[in-house]
Amino acid sequence: MLFPVLLLLVGGFLLGGAWSIWKADSDTHGRTGPQVFFAVVLLVAAVLATAAGILRLF
């Protein structure tokens, strides 16, 4: 029961990181390519961790 909860927490942490990167603007008045790439990678990792946590609960 502990492992699924940890996966859900990690998923939430990664989702918060993706949101933080997505909301960060640089001096170029927009998002740079690496910012978008890293935000998407974190979003995918968050979805996978959350889905794994939900599936492990059942």
Beta strands, then each sheet from edge to edge (+ up, - down):
end
